[in-house]
Amino acid sequence: MIEYREISPQSSNSTSLVESYWFAVSAVSSSEYLVIPDGCMDVLFDLTNSENKITATLLGSDTTAKHVLFKQNKKLFGIRFNPGVCHTLFQMDVSQLTDGSVDLELLIDSKRMTELYEQLNSNRSLNDITVVMNRFLSEQVNFARYEKRLSNFSNWLLKKFSTHLSENVTVADLCHETGYSRQHLRRLFLLHVGLTPKVFLDIVRVRTVAHQLQKSAHPCLTELAHTHHYHDQSHL
Protein backbone atom coordinates (compact mmCIF):
# COMPACT_ATOMS: atom_id res chain seq x y z
CA MET A 1 0.00 0.00 0.00
CA ILE A 2 1.04 3.59 -0.56
CA GLU A 3 0.05 6.89 1.00
CA TYR A 4 -0.94 9.26 -1.80
CA ARG A 5 -1.93 12.92 -1.59
CA GLU A 6 -2.58 15.71 -4.08
CA ILE A 7 -2.36 19.45 -3.51
CA SER A 8 -3.71 22.13 -5.82
CA PRO A 9 -1.26 24.90 -6.74
CA GLN A 10 -1.74 28.19 -4.90
CA SER A 11 0.27 30.87 -6.70
CA SER A 12 -1.16 32.48 -9.84
CA ASN A 13 1.79 31.37 -11.98
CA SER A 14 1.58 27.78 -10.80
CA THR A 15 -2.19 27.59 -11.27
CA SER A 16 -1.83 28.19 -15.02
CA LEU A 17 1.01 25.68 -15.27
CA VAL A 18 0.19 22.90 -12.84
CA GLU A 19 -2.83 20.65 -12.53
CA SER A 20 -1.66 19.34 -9.17
CA TYR A 21 1.29 18.52 -6.97
CA TRP A 22 1.31 14.95 -5.68
CA PHE A 23 3.16 13.02 -3.01
CA ALA A 24 3.48 9.24 -2.65
CA VAL A 25 5.15 7.18 0.07
CA SER A 26 5.23 3.39 0.04
CA ALA A 27 4.65 1.08 3.01
CA VAL A 28 7.10 -1.57 4.19
CA SER A 29 6.64 -3.88 1.21
CA SER A 30 6.94 -3.41 -2.55
CA SER A 31 3.71 -3.26 -4.57
CA GLU A 32 2.75 -3.02 -8.25
CA TYR A 33 0.19 -0.49 -9.42
CA LEU A 34 -1.57 0.16 -12.72
CA VAL A 35 -1.03 3.72 -13.96
CA ILE A 36 -3.38 4.88 -16.72
CA PRO A 37 -2.66 7.72 -19.18
CA ASP A 38 -3.90 11.16 -18.12
CA GLY A 39 -2.81 13.38 -21.01
CA CYS A 40 -0.33 15.17 -18.75
CA MET A 41 3.42 15.40 -18.42
CA ASP A 42 4.98 15.18 -14.96
CA VAL A 43 8.24 16.00 -13.27
CA LEU A 44 9.05 13.22 -10.82
CA PHE A 45 11.36 13.85 -7.86
CA ASP A 46 12.70 10.77 -6.08
CA LEU A 47 13.29 11.76 -2.45
CA THR A 48 14.02 8.22 -1.24
CA ASN A 49 17.80 8.23 -0.92
CA SER A 50 18.93 8.38 2.72
CA GLU A 51 22.06 10.34 1.65
CA ASN A 52 19.87 13.16 0.31
CA LYS A 53 20.65 12.33 -3.31
CA ILE A 54 17.56 13.59 -5.17
CA THR A 55 16.84 12.69 -8.78
CA ALA A 56 14.42 14.50 -11.08
CA THR A 57 12.84 13.16 -14.28
CA LEU A 58 10.52 14.73 -16.83
CA LEU A 59 7.95 12.13 -17.88
CA GLY A 60 6.34 12.34 -21.31
CA SER A 61 2.66 11.72 -22.03
CA ASP A 62 1.72 8.04 -21.97
CA THR A 63 -0.42 6.38 -24.63
CA THR A 64 -1.04 3.09 -22.79
CA ALA A 65 -1.52 1.95 -19.20
CA LYS A 66 1.58 0.71 -17.39
CA HIS A 67 2.27 -1.52 -14.42
CA VAL A 68 4.67 0.33 -12.11
CA LEU A 69 6.60 -1.35 -9.31
CA PHE A 70 6.56 0.86 -6.23
CA LYS A 71 9.54 -0.32 -4.18
CA GLN A 72 9.71 -0.55 -0.41
CA ASN A 73 10.06 2.77 1.45
CA LYS A 74 9.86 4.79 -1.76
CA LYS A 75 9.19 8.52 -1.40
CA LEU A 76 8.18 10.52 -4.48
CA PHE A 77 7.04 14.06 -5.19
CA GLY A 78 5.49 14.96 -8.53
CA ILE A 79 4.37 17.99 -10.53
CA ARG A 80 1.53 17.19 -12.94
CA PHE A 81 1.50 19.91 -15.59
CA ASN A 82 -1.50 21.11 -17.51
CA PRO A 83 -1.56 19.88 -21.13
CA GLY A 84 0.62 21.87 -23.51
CA VAL A 85 2.68 23.61 -20.81
CA CYS A 86 5.95 21.69 -21.10
CA HIS A 87 6.53 22.54 -24.75
CA THR A 88 6.90 26.22 -23.87
CA LEU A 89 8.25 25.84 -20.34
CA PHE A 90 11.15 23.61 -21.40
CA GLN A 91 11.34 24.80 -25.03
CA MET A 92 11.13 21.37 -26.61
CA ASP A 93 9.13 19.18 -28.97
CA VAL A 94 7.43 17.01 -26.35
CA SER A 95 6.54 14.28 -28.87
CA GLN A 96 10.16 13.18 -28.39
CA LEU A 97 9.20 12.10 -24.87
CA THR A 98 5.91 10.32 -25.59
CA ASP A 99 5.93 7.07 -23.53
CA GLY A 100 9.43 8.04 -22.41
CA SER A 101 11.38 10.32 -20.06
CA VAL A 102 14.48 12.48 -19.70
CA ASP A 103 16.60 13.62 -16.75
CA LEU A 104 15.52 17.14 -15.79
CA GLU A 105 19.18 18.06 -15.36
CA LEU A 106 19.57 17.86 -19.15
CA LEU A 107 16.96 20.60 -19.60
CA ILE A 108 17.70 22.97 -16.71
CA ASP A 109 20.92 24.85 -15.94
CA SER A 110 23.08 22.81 -13.52
CA LYS A 111 23.46 25.70 -11.07
CA ARG A 112 19.70 26.14 -10.79
CA MET A 113 19.21 22.38 -10.33
CA THR A 114 21.84 22.29 -7.57
CA GLU A 115 20.09 25.15 -5.77
CA LEU A 116 16.74 23.37 -6.17
CA TYR A 117 18.10 20.11 -4.71
CA GLU A 118 19.58 21.99 -1.75
CA GLN A 119 16.24 23.63 -1.03
CA LEU A 120 14.37 20.32 -1.31
CA ASN A 121 16.83 18.65 1.06
CA SER A 122 16.16 21.40 3.60
CA ASN A 123 12.37 21.24 3.19
CA ARG A 124 11.03 17.68 3.30
CA SER A 125 7.40 18.29 4.33
CA LEU A 126 4.82 18.33 1.56
CA ASN A 127 3.74 21.92 2.19
CA ASP A 128 7.34 23.16 2.30
CA ILE A 129 8.16 21.32 -0.94
CA THR A 130 5.22 22.91 -2.75
CA VAL A 131 6.42 26.36 -1.64
CA VAL A 132 9.88 25.58 -3.03
CA MET A 133 8.39 24.32 -6.31
CA ASN A 134 6.09 27.34 -6.69
CA ARG A 135 9.17 29.54 -6.45
CA PHE A 136 11.18 27.37 -8.84
CA LEU A 137 8.41 27.35 -11.47
CA SER A 138 8.06 31.13 -11.25
CA GLU A 139 11.79 31.41 -11.96
CA GLN A 140 11.47 28.95 -14.86
CA VAL A 141 8.59 30.98 -16.32
CA ASN A 142 10.85 34.04 -16.37
CA PHE A 143 13.90 32.10 -17.59
CA ALA A 144 12.01 30.51 -20.50
CA ARG A 145 10.15 33.79 -21.26
CA TYR A 146 7.09 31.61 -20.95
CA GLU A 147 4.41 34.28 -21.28
CA LYS A 148 6.00 35.81 -24.40
CA ARG A 149 6.48 32.43 -26.06
CA LEU A 150 2.91 31.23 -25.55
CA SER A 151 1.21 30.86 -28.91
CA ASN A 152 -2.49 31.30 -29.59
CA PHE A 153 -2.75 27.51 -29.79
CA SER A 154 -1.06 27.11 -26.37
CA ASN A 155 -3.47 29.56 -24.75
CA TRP A 156 -6.47 27.90 -26.37
CA LEU A 157 -5.29 24.45 -25.25
CA LEU A 158 -4.83 25.58 -21.65
CA LYS A 159 -8.22 27.28 -21.46
CA LYS A 160 -10.09 24.37 -23.02
CA PHE A 161 -8.43 21.39 -21.34
CA SER A 162 -6.68 22.59 -18.18
CA THR A 163 -9.28 20.81 -16.02
CA HIS A 164 -9.39 17.69 -18.24
CA LEU A 165 -13.12 17.62 -17.58
CA SER A 166 -14.89 18.62 -20.75
CA GLU A 167 -18.01 17.98 -22.75
CA ASN A 168 -17.76 15.28 -25.42
CA VAL A 169 -15.58 16.75 -28.15
CA THR A 170 -14.51 15.29 -31.47
CA VAL A 171 -11.48 16.06 -33.63
CA ALA A 172 -13.88 17.63 -36.14
CA ASP A 173 -15.17 19.93 -33.38
CA LEU A 174 -11.61 21.06 -32.60
CA CYS A 175 -10.87 21.72 -36.28
CA HIS A 176 -14.04 23.80 -36.57
CA GLU A 177 -13.28 25.75 -33.38
CA THR A 178 -9.64 26.51 -34.25
CA GLY A 179 -9.91 26.78 -38.02
CA TYR A 180 -7.04 24.31 -38.43
CA SER A 181 -7.00 21.38 -40.82
CA ARG A 182 -6.82 17.89 -39.31
CA GLN A 183 -3.20 17.54 -40.42
CA HIS A 184 -2.11 20.86 -38.91
CA LEU A 185 -4.04 20.19 -35.69
CA ARG A 186 -2.29 16.81 -35.41
CA ARG A 187 1.13 18.48 -35.81
CA LEU A 188 0.33 21.05 -33.12
CA PHE A 189 -0.96 18.46 -30.66
CA LEU A 190 2.13 16.29 -31.12
CA LEU A 191 4.41 19.29 -30.64
CA HIS A 192 2.64 20.66 -27.54
CA VAL A 193 1.11 17.58 -25.90
CA GLY A 194 2.98 14.61 -27.36
CA LEU A 195 -0.29 12.94 -28.38
CA THR A 196 -2.52 13.03 -31.44
CA PRO A 197 -5.84 14.85 -30.99
CA LYS A 198 -7.78 11.57 -31.10
CA VAL A 199 -5.65 9.87 -28.44
CA PHE A 200 -5.79 12.96 -26.25
CA LEU A 201 -9.58 13.25 -26.51
CA ASP A 202 -9.97 9.54 -25.69
CA ILE A 203 -7.89 10.11 -22.54
CA VAL A 204 -9.96 13.18 -21.59
CA ARG A 205 -13.13 11.10 -22.00
CA VAL A 206 -11.80 8.33 -19.73
CA ARG A 207 -10.73 10.83 -17.08
CA THR A 208 -14.13 12.54 -17.22
CA VAL A 209 -15.93 9.23 -16.68
CA ALA A 210 -13.54 8.28 -13.85
CA HIS A 211 -14.19 11.61 -12.15
CA GLN A 212 -17.94 11.11 -12.35
CA LEU A 213 -17.64 7.57 -10.99
CA GLN A 214 -15.72 8.92 -7.99
CA LYS A 215 -18.36 11.56 -7.30
CA SER A 216 -21.30 9.14 -7.30
CA ALA A 217 -21.91 6.44 -4.69
CA HIS A 218 -24.24 4.55 -7.07
CA PRO A 219 -23.36 5.51 -10.65
CA CYS A 220 -25.53 4.39 -13.55
CA LEU A 221 -23.07 2.78 -15.95
CA THR A 222 -25.60 2.61 -18.77
CA GLU A 223 -26.24 6.35 -18.55
CA LEU A 224 -22.51 7.10 -18.38
CA ALA A 225 -21.85 4.93 -21.42
CA HIS A 226 -24.57 6.70 -23.39
CA THR A 227 -23.49 10.20 -22.29
CA HIS A 228 -19.86 9.68 -23.23
CA HIS A 229 -20.53 7.78 -26.47
CA TYR A 230 -19.37 4.33 -25.42
CA HIS A 231 -21.30 1.58 -27.19
CA ASP A 232 -22.40 0.02 -23.91
CA GLN A 233 -21.35 -0.12 -20.26
CA SER A 234 -18.97 -3.05 -20.90
CA HIS A 235 -16.67 -0.53 -22.68
CA LEU A 236 -16.32 1.57 -19.55
Order of alpha helices (4+ residues) and beta strands (2+ residues): beta-alpha-beta-beta-beta-beta-beta-beta-alpha-beta-alpha-alpha-alpha-alpha-alpha-alpha-alpha-alpha
